[in-house]
Amino acid sequence: MAEIFISYKSERRKAAAHLAKILERYGYPVWFDYHLVKGDDFADEIDRRIREAKALVVLWCKLSVQSVWVRREAALGAKLKKLVPAKIEPCELRVDFDSDDYTDLSDWNGAPLDHKLYPLLDGIAHRVGRPPQLDFKAMREFEEDWRRYGTLSPRTFALEAPVKAGEEPRPVPPAPAVAHALTPAERDWLRFAIAESEDVEEIEAYIKQYGAGEPLWAVKAKKRLAVVNELLAKRAKAQRQELEARCRAEGRMQVAAAIARPAGLEWLLPGAGKAEGFKDADFAPEMVVVPAGEFWMGSKDCEGDVHEGPRHKVTIPKAFAVGRYALTFEEWDAAVAAGGVNHKPSDRGWGRGRRPVIDVNWEDAQPYIKWLSSKTGRPYRLLSEAEWEYCCRAGTETRYSFGDSESDLDRYAWYSANCGGETHPVGEKLPNEWGLHDMHGNVWEWCEDCWHDNYKGAPQDGSAWTTGDGGKRVVRGGSWALNPWFLRAAMRGRLGPDDRIRYRGVRLARTF
């Protein structure tokens, strides 16, 4: 049983037929009397069809408002509360049908998926009692064929001669003949709009499907694919340039790294190590970027001893990367397993994993650095003493990176009063402002510099001071075994480069 009855003037049969096809693809069975000759002989059939339908769509035009039959059908639909009126061209309605609830389709171009149909569909859904159930595939095919073979609006469909009473009904004219039947390749070309598509996978699938059987269409698709690839490449380039300009304006720098935190980050902000970082490989230490800048190196008056002066200004000329943590047993043992280093240090029974590696000397660090640099293709090294203090202070001039008071030390450092006589896994204490953990305590950390008793003649550009007493190398940061005074940012220590001790470790830098 048809749910929709379409009432129209016979001269507008093509408009009614076009709308019927569309409504059927929205899931509504449709009946309209294009097989019938208007007249009393068929009044009973029309009456029955209207009463069986759930909605009566009347197509008002200049001719239908004058038609006795259309007005009678509309009147019956209104009486049964089934009427869904629509204008397909500008016209004046009779007073008994003049209301504001009609759908104006006078400027509808006939497109099956046009939004101007929505009010009509809403009215039909209200009368029928269910919303449209769009057969999208069928509608897409219908719209493609309709656009290919004609795009007339209902208002401009060619007028047909009216069917007079007593004549045999005229058959519906056949669709215009086409030059050829659509091949599968041509139909899919239209169905998926390959000529306008920017979906690379879709175009490649089309080429794979028809590359052998219909090479002409495959060639067209390949040309479209080349255009799309060029277009996407230009867009990607523009996006990269926009990203680069924005990041540089924010003071960020591009860092080529295998693993970024957060994931996908490639432009890092120097000094934002609390939120950002990177690794060059899963076995490599996590690094943060510290900014270029200058600072006062050494102790303020009465803070330290003669080895920590004279206090002097040092300029760090460019950003570089430094380990978020001291090097761990986990990272060192990976190098041992890979044959990068031979020395396997003892953990003194405290455990390995994320604890800082101990019992490694300055000389042990060199083959590890060489191995890591070779494996990642990145220039790793020890920090200079100036860089180490610069990183520890992170923009401060106080005794510790968190201030002058020792009362907060427990939150930032492992030392003699809270360590329980051993090292602890890295990262359990709070970081400084640049995201570096354990710069105070846990383990002393080797620097590149040779030892000097004071800073007279020290480099002021952040470079390592490699002349002098090569029999001693600088260590920084204090350790788990010492009291707070030895954990100050300016505190300096020294040890022979071949000495292996349970409270000495390593932190690495990486040059850009």
KEMAR-311146 format. One record per residue (C-alpha): x, y, z. Coordinates in pm, whole numbers. Each point is the difference from the previous one (the first is absolute). Layout:
BEGIN
px->X | py->Y | pz->Z
...
END
This chain:
BEGIN
px->0 | py->0 | pz->0
px->129 | py->342 | pz->-97
px->57 | py->237 | pz->290
px->6 | py->315 | pz->-215
px->-248 | py->117 | pz->-262
px->122 | py->277 | pz->-232
px->-260 | py->236 | pz->-142
px->110 | py->207 | pz->-301
px->-114 | py->151 | pz->-330
px->64 | py->-234 | pz->-289
px->211 | py->258 | pz->-183
px->245 | py->-30 | pz->291
px->23 | py->-378 | pz->-15
px->380 | py->2 | pz->-33
px->34 | py->210 | pz->313
px->-226 | py->-242 | pz->190
px->194 | py->-302 | pz->-132
px->332 | py->155 | pz->99
px->-121 | py->72 | pz->354
px->-148 | py->-351 | pz->28
px->336 | py->-159 | pz->-82
px->168 | py->209 | pz->265
px->-259 | py->-77 | pz->270
px->31 | py->-372 | pz->-77
px->374 | py->23 | pz->65
px->-81 | py->160 | pz->333
px->-189 | py->-318 | pz->85
px->-362 | py->105 | pz->-72
px->-219 | py->-207 | pz->-242
px->-163 | py->247 | pz->-239
px->-308 | py->-12 | pz->-228
px->-103 | py->258 | pz->-257
px->-247 | py->-30 | pz->-282
px->217 | py->28 | pz->-309
px->-166 | py->-315 | pz->-141
px->-349 | py->135 | pz->49
px->-215 | py->228 | pz->-207
px->-176 | py->261 | pz->211
px->-373 | py->-60 | pz->5
px->-289 | py->-135 | pz->195
px->86 | py->-358 | pz->-102
px->306 | py->12 | pz->220
px->-134 | py->204 | pz->289
px->-46 | py->-306 | pz->220
px->358 | py->-114 | pz->-59
px->141 | py->340 | pz->81
px->-218 | py->31 | pz->309
px->118 | py->-343 | pz->122
px->366 | py->83 | pz->-58
px->-27 | py->328 | pz->189
px->-174 | py->-164 | pz->296
px->258 | py->-283 | pz->14
px->295 | py->242 | pz->-11
px->135 | py->160 | pz->314
px->102 | py->327 | pz->-170
px->-127 | py->189 | pz->-303
px->257 | py->223 | pz->-165
px->-159 | py->258 | pz->-224
px->221 | py->182 | pz->-252
px->-141 | py->348 | pz->-41
px->77 | py->190 | pz->-320
px->-186 | py->250 | pz->-222
px->-183 | py->-285 | pz->-170
px->-79 | py->-217 | pz->303
px->-167 | py->281 | pz->192
px->-250 | py->16 | pz->-288
px->-51 | py->-377 | pz->-16
px->-326 | py->-130 | pz->148
px->154 | py->-344 | pz->51
px->308 | py->126 | pz->184
px->-216 | py->224 | pz->223
px->-233 | py->-295 | pz->77
px->295 | py->-228 | pz->86
px->156 | py->270 | pz->216
px->-332 | py->64 | pz->175
px->-39 | py->-370 | pz->83
px->359 | py->-14 | pz->126
px->-64 | py->302 | pz->223
px->-322 | py->-155 | pz->132
px->187 | py->-322 | pz->88
px->287 | py->203 | pz->150
px->245 | py->-143 | pz->-253
px->75 | py->308 | pz->-207
px->368 | py->97 | pz->-56
px->-11 | py->295 | pz->-245
px->294 | py->122 | pz->-211
px->43 | py->273 | pz->-260
px->212 | py->-90 | pz->-302
px->-35 | py->344 | pz->-156
px->-122 | py->341 | pz->119
px->-380 | py->8 | pz->-3
px->-299 | py->138 | pz->189
px->-188 | py->-263 | pz->201
px->-376 | py->4 | pz->46
px->-121 | py->130 | pz->331
px->-93 | py->-350 | pz->123
px->361 | py->-118 | pz->-54
px->187 | py->322 | pz->74
px->211 | py->-66 | pz->311
px->361 | py->31 | pz->113
px->64 | py->-368 | pz->55
px->91 | py->-89 | pz->-359
px->356 | py->-81 | pz->-109
px->132 | py->245 | pz->-257
px->183 | py->-196 | pz->-269
px->-26 | py->272 | pz->-262
px->376 | py->58 | pz->7
px->100 | py->-363 | pz->63
px->236 | py->-113 | pz->-274
px->-121 | py->-360 | pz->13
px->309 | py->-139 | pz->176
px->-100 | py->-319 | pz->186
px->206 | py->86 | pz->312
px->-72 | py->374 | pz->9
px->-79 | py->158 | pz->338
px->-308 | py->173 | pz->-147
px->-175 | py->-337 | pz->14
px->37 | py->-27 | pz->378
px->-322 | py->187 | pz->92
px->-197 | py->-224 | pz->-238
px->164 | py->-310 | pz->151
px->-82 | py->125 | pz->350
px->-368 | py->42 | pz->-98
px->-11 | py->-347 | pz->-153
px->170 | py->-154 | pz->305
px->-259 | py->166 | pz->225
px->-290 | py->-144 | pz->-205
px->153 | py->-345 | pz->-60
px->122 | py->-37 | pz->355
px->363 | py->-85 | pz->-71
px->306 | py->193 | pz->-120
px->157 | py->-49 | pz->-344
px->217 | py->-312 | pz->-34
px->252 | py->112 | pz->-258
px->146 | py->-266 | pz->-230
px->316 | py->201 | pz->-44
px->157 | py->-225 | pz->-262
px->-315 | py->-1 | pz->-214
px->-42 | py->374 | pz->42
px->362 | py->68 | pz->-92
px->-31 | py->-206 | pz->-317
px->-330 | py->171 | pz->-87
px->147 | py->346 | pz->56
px->308 | py->-80 | pz->-209
px->-216 | py->-118 | pz->-290
px->-236 | py->298 | pz->40
px->288 | py->247 | pz->-5
px->155 | py->-179 | pz->-297
px->-309 | py->-3 | pz->-218
px->-187 | py->311 | pz->108
px->-30 | py->244 | pz->287
px->-340 | py->159 | pz->-58
px->-193 | py->129 | pz->296
px->-366 | py->-104 | pz->38
px->-97 | py->354 | pz->-95
px->171 | py->-28 | pz->-339
px->-86 | py->-358 | pz->-92
px->-143 | py->9 | pz->-349
px->-378 | py->35 | pz->0
px->-185 | py->-301 | pz->-135
px->-326 | py->17 | pz->-183
px->-289 | py->-74 | pz->239
px->-175 | py->-335 | pz->-25
px->-360 | py->50 | pz->-103
px->-293 | py->-209 | pz->120
px->-81 | py->-284 | pz->-235
px->357 | py->-37 | pz->-131
px->227 | py->-294 | pz->62
px->268 | py->83 | pz->254
px->327 | py->91 | pz->-154
px->300 | py->-203 | pz->112
px->265 | py->179 | pz->194
px->271 | py->109 | pz->-247
px->315 | py->-207 | pz->29
px->314 | py->155 | pz->144
px->226 | py->167 | pz->-256
px->223 | py->-249 | pz->-176
px->362 | py->5 | pz->108
px->298 | py->-43 | pz->-224
px->103 | py->-320 | pz->173
px->-79 | py->-208 | pz->304
px->214 | py->86 | pz->297
px->286 | py->-242 | pz->58
px->79 | py->-100 | pz->360
px->307 | py->223 | pz->-7
px->-199 | py->301 | pz->-124
px->-279 | py->-59 | pz->250
px->249 | py->-18 | pz->289
px->177 | py->305 | pz->-137
px->-328 | py->190 | pz->36
px->-116 | py->-173 | pz->318
px->315 | py->81 | pz->196
px->59 | py->334 | pz->-175
px->359 | py->-98 | pz->-81
px->49 | py->312 | pz->-213
px->-43 | py->216 | pz->315
px->119 | py->-245 | pz->266
px->296 | py->79 | pz->223
px->-6 | py->-341 | pz->168
px->327 | py->-168 | pz->-102
px->-104 | py->-344 | pz->125
px->-327 | py->18 | pz->-192
px->172 | py->101 | pz->-325
px->269 | py->-266 | pz->41
px->-270 | py->-263 | pz->60
px->-175 | py->111 | pz->-320
px->325 | py->-31 | pz->-196
px->61 | py->-347 | pz->143
px->-356 | py->-106 | pz->-87
px->2 | py->119 | pz->-363
px->368 | py->19 | pz->-92
px->-8 | py->-317 | pz->-208
px->-355 | py->-17 | pz->-134
px->-69 | py->364 | pz->-83
px->337 | py->174 | pz->-39
px->-149 | py->325 | pz->-136
px->-181 | py->69 | pz->325
px->303 | py->-116 | pz->200
px->215 | py->255 | pz->-186
px->-248 | py->275 | pz->85
px->10 | py->-109 | pz->363
px->380 | py->0 | pz->1
px->0 | py->357 | pz->-130
px->-242 | py->96 | pz->274
px->221 | py->-175 | pz->256
px->302 | py->200 | pz->-118
px->-198 | py->322 | pz->36
px->-118 | py->-98 | pz->349
px->349 | py->-99 | pz->115
px->137 | py->332 | pz->-122
px->-284 | py->184 | pz->171
px->50 | py->-187 | pz->329
px->375 | py->61 | pz->-16
px->-58 | py->374 | pz->-45
px->-243 | py->3 | pz->291
px->241 | py->-193 | pz->220
px->282 | py->240 | pz->-92
px->-219 | py->300 | pz->81
px->-98 | py->-156 | pz->332
px->365 | py->-68 | pz->85
px->93 | py->356 | pz->-85
px->-286 | py->135 | pz->208
px->100 | py->-226 | pz->292
px->365 | py->103 | pz->-31
px->-86 | py->370 | pz->-3
px->-227 | py->-35 | pz->301
px->251 | py->-210 | pz->197
px->290 | py->234 | pz->-73
px->-214 | py->294 | pz->109
px->-55 | py->-185 | pz->330
px->375 | py->-57 | pz->38
px->-18 | py->-374 | pz->-69
px->265 | py->-201 | pz->-177
px->-34 | py->-304 | pz->-223
px->145 | py->-317 | pz->148
px->31 | py->-314 | pz->-209
px->-72 | py->-281 | pz->246
px->-140 | py->-353 | pz->-15
px->-219 | py->41 | pz->309
px->-156 | py->325 | pz->116
px->-198 | py->93 | pz->309
px->-279 | py->85 | pz->-60
px->-26 | py->-242 | pz->-291
px->39 | py->162 | pz->-341
px->178 | py->309 | pz->131
px->290 | py->110 | pz->-222
px->36 | py->366 | pz->99
px->114 | py->34 | pz->361
px->6 | py->310 | pz->215
px->334 | py->42 | pz->181
px->-60 | py->10 | pz->373
px->-335 | py->-183 | pz->-21
px->146 | py->-331 | pz->117
px->-271 | py->-56 | pz->260
px->-247 | py->-63 | pz->-281
px->218 | py->-89 | pz->-299
px->287 | py->-234 | pz->-78
px->137 | py->-250 | pz->-250
px->202 | py->-316 | pz->-48
px->210 | py->-91 | pz->-301
px->-71 | py->-371 | pz->51
px->-185 | py->-217 | pz->249
px->332 | py->-93 | pz->163
px->124 | py->361 | pz->14
px->-39 | py->234 | pz->298
px->-291 | py->245 | pz->0
px->113 | py->355 | pz->-76
px->-139 | py->349 | pz->49
px->98 | py->319 | pz->-181
px->155 | py->280 | pz->206
px->13 | py->354 | pz->-137
px->293 | py->221 | pz->-87
px->68 | py->265 | pz->262
px->240 | py->129 | pz->260
px->43 | py->-51 | pz->374
px->230 | py->69 | pz->293
px->217 | py->-304 | pz->64
px->143 | py->-71 | pz->343
px->-86 | py->83 | pz->362
px->-131 | py->325 | pz->131
px->193 | py->152 | pz->291
px->39 | py->-236 | pz->299
px->-196 | py->-282 | pz->-164
px->276 | py->-238 | pz->-96
px->377 | py->-40 | pz->4
px->287 | py->131 | pz->-209
px->-54 | py->-266 | pz->-268
px->-335 | py->162 | pz->-91
px->132 | py->343 | pz->-97
px->53 | py->247 | pz->-130
px->-366 | py->34 | pz->-97
px->-19 | py->90 | pz->-366
px->-252 | py->39 | pz->-281
px->-21 | py->-278 | pz->-258
px->-187 | py->19 | pz->-331
px->-152 | py->-316 | pz->-148
px->-14 | py->95 | pz->-369
px->-256 | py->-248 | pz->-130
px->-262 | py->-247 | pz->120
px->103 | py->-359 | pz->60
px->-152 | py->-318 | pz->140
px->74 | py->-158 | pz->336
px->-114 | py->-323 | pz->164
px->-318 | py->35 | pz->202
px->154 | py->-251 | pz->240
px->338 | py->-141 | pz->79
px->84 | py->-297 | pz->-222
px->-168 | py->-316 | pz->134
px->108 | py->-362 | pz->33
px->-272 | py->-85 | pz->-252
px->162 | py->224 | pz->-260
px->354 | py->-108 | pz->81
px->-89 | py->-371 | pz->-2
px->-153 | py->43 | pz->-349
px->340 | py->116 | pz->-124
px->169 | py->-297 | pz->169
px->-248 | py->-241 | pz->-161
px->62 | py->158 | pz->-341
px->378 | py->-24 | pz->38
px->39 | py->377 | pz->19
px->184 | py->-6 | pz->333
px->182 | py->-273 | pz->187
px->-22 | py->120 | pz->358
px->-304 | py->-132 | pz->189
px->-9 | py->195 | pz->325
px->-121 | py->-139 | pz->332
px->-326 | py->128 | pz->145
px->124 | py->-78 | pz->357
px->-311 | py->-211 | pz->52
px->-236 | py->300 | pz->-19
px->-153 | py->-93 | pz->-335
px->45 | py->107 | pz->-361
px->-276 | py->111 | pz->-238
px->-83 | py->370 | pz->51
px->259 | py->59 | pz->272
px->288 | py->226 | pz->-108
px->299 | py->-197 | pz->-124
px->288 | py->4 | pz->253
px->354 | py->-136 | pz->13
px->74 | py->157 | pz->-340
px->290 | py->240 | pz->-41
px->72 | py->280 | pz->-245
px->190 | py->-237 | pz->-228
px->-290 | py->-252 | pz->2
px->-234 | py->272 | pz->-121
px->199 | py->63 | pz->-319
px->-72 | py->-334 | pz->-181
px->-366 | py->25 | pz->105
px->-26 | py->348 | pz->-153
px->174 | py->-118 | pz->-317
px->-234 | py->-300 | pz->-30
px->-316 | py->205 | pz->62
px->107 | py->267 | pz->-250
px->74 | py->-265 | pz->-261
px->-330 | py->-185 | pz->53
px->-217 | py->313 | pz->-12
px->203 | py->216 | pz->-237
px->-14 | py->285 | pz->255
px->293 | py->176 | pz->174
px->-18 | py->-98 | pz->368
px->259 | py->112 | pz->257
px->54 | py->86 | pz->365
px->-109 | py->343 | pz->120
px->260 | py->264 | pz->61
px->19 | py->114 | pz->361
px->-152 | py->337 | pz->-96
px->-287 | py->-169 | pz->-184
px->-65 | py->-226 | pz->297
px->-35 | py->292 | pz->242
px->-208 | py->193 | pz->-253
px->-239 | py->-297 | pz->-31
px->-11 | py->-55 | pz->374
px->-88 | py->363 | pz->76
px->-260 | py->22 | pz->-279
px->-11 | py->378 | pz->21
px->49 | py->35 | pz->377
px->283 | py->149 | pz->207
px->-84 | py->-169 | pz->331
px->189 | py->-277 | pz->178
px->-233 | py->-262 | pz->-142
px->-216 | py->14 | pz->-311
px->-307 | py->28 | pz->226
px->135 | py->269 | pz->236
px->244 | py->53 | pz->287
px->-179 | py->-198 | pz->271
px->87 | py->-362 | pz->72
px->-353 | py->-61 | pz->130
px->-123 | py->-90 | pz->-350
px->294 | py->-225 | pz->-83
px->-192 | py->-323 | pz->67
px->-234 | py->82 | pz->-288
px->285 | py->40 | pz->-251
px->291 | py->-220 | pz->106
px->122 | py->-331 | pz->139
px->272 | py->67 | pz->257
px->137 | py->-138 | pz->326
px->-306 | py->78 | pz->213
px->-265 | py->-165 | pz->-221
px->164 | py->-253 | pz->-233
px->27 | py->-301 | pz->231
px->364 | py->-53 | pz->-96
px->-52 | py->-68 | pz->-373
px->-91 | py->151 | pz->-336
px->-360 | py->28 | pz->-116
px->-168 | py->-25 | pz->-343
px->29 | py->318 | pz->-201
px->-291 | py->241 | pz->-23
px->-157 | py->-66 | pz->340
px->75 | py->353 | pz->121
px->-132 | py->325 | pz->-143
px->174 | py->149 | pz->-305
px->141 | py->350 | pz->-28
px->-160 | py->264 | pz->-223
px->148 | py->-150 | pz->-316
px->-126 | py->-351 | pz->76
px->329 | py->-150 | pz->123
px->-14 | py->-249 | pz->286
px->259 | py->-83 | pz->266
px->236 | py->288 | pz->-75
px->44 | py->7 | pz->377
px->99 | py->-330 | pz->160
px->-45 | py->-368 | pz->-91
px->335 | py->-22 | pz->-190
px->286 | py->233 | pz->-90
px->17 | py->53 | pz->-375
px->313 | py->8 | pz->-215
px->78 | py->313 | pz->-203
px->237 | py->34 | pz->-293
px->233 | py->251 | pz->171
px->339 | py->-50 | pz->155
px->25 | py->117 | pz->360
px->113 | py->354 | pz->94
px->16 | py->131 | pz->353
px->-200 | py->310 | pz->-94
px->-156 | py->182 | pz->-294
px->284 | py->235 | pz->-79
px->40 | py->-23 | pz->-378
px->-307 | py->-220 | pz->-44
px->-184 | py->10 | pz->-335
px->-296 | py->234 | pz->-3
px->-178 | py->-147 | pz->-304
px->-125 | py->-320 | pz->166
px->266 | py->-222 | pz->-155
px->190 | py->-269 | pz->192
px->332 | py->100 | pz->164
px->214 | py->-287 | pz->-122
px->347 | py->138 | pz->80
px->145 | py->-30 | pz->349
px->9 | py->-296 | pz->237
px->-101 | py->-288 | pz->-226
px->55 | py->-237 | pz->291
px->-326 | py->123 | pz->155
px->-340 | py->54 | pz->-164
px->-287 | py->210 | pz->133
px->-310 | py->-157 | pz->156
px->-315 | py->192 | pz->94
px->-325 | py->-31 | pz->197
px->90 | py->-182 | pz->321
px->-132 | py->-345 | pz->84
px->-224 | py->-212 | pz->220
px->284 | py->-37 | pz->254
px->52 | py->374 | pz->71
px->-161 | py->277 | pz->205
px->-186 | py->299 | pz->-156
px->305 | py->229 | pz->-21
px->152 | py->-230 | pz->-265
px->-318 | py->13 | pz->-210
px->12 | py->374 | pz->-76
px->-10 | py->111 | pz->-366
px->350 | py->153 | pz->24
px->161 | py->-300 | pz->174
px->298 | py->-154 | pz->-184
px->168 | py->-337 | pz->39
px->291 | py->-182 | pz->-165
px->109 | py->-357 | pz->-55
px->248 | py->-195 | pz->-209
px->-142 | py->-88 | pz->-343
px->59 | py->-371 | pz->65
px->-164 | py->-11 | pz->347
px->-315 | py->-211 | pz->35
px->-203 | py->86 | pz->307
px->-353 | py->-88 | pz->117
px->-123 | py->360 | pz->4
px->128 | py->116 | pz->-342
px->-222 | py->2 | pz->-311
px->-41 | py->165 | pz->-340
px->-236 | py->250 | pz->-165
px->28 | py->66 | pz->-374
px->-40 | py->299 | pz->-228
px->-77 | py->9 | pz->-371
px->105 | py->274 | pz->-240
px->-234 | py->129 | pz->-272
END
